[in-house]
């Protein structure tokens, strides 16, 4: 898996039902075999998935827009989520104005 990989959940995770999309924003290696990926989901919740935990993630594509995303800290990831950086990968659309 690489940064920008779009996944779907195979089972419930972080209040997300199966089928929810997520996108990888970080590949990490904390040493001692603790390699993994960090994923942000449609509801804005994030989590890390070690090699053994990745079985619940089903890769479905890659967002070329996010392949060069540079993880700095979780606060920036959250701000980027609310600023729409991940929208195209997660297929999030803003609700239509009720008058439209």
Buried (B, 14 or more C-beta within 10 A) or exposed (E): BEBBBBBBBEEEBBEBEEEBBBBBBBBEEEEEEEEBBBBBBBBBBBBEBEEEEBEBBEEEEBBEBBEEBEBEEEEBBBEBBEEEBBBBBBEBEEEEEEEE
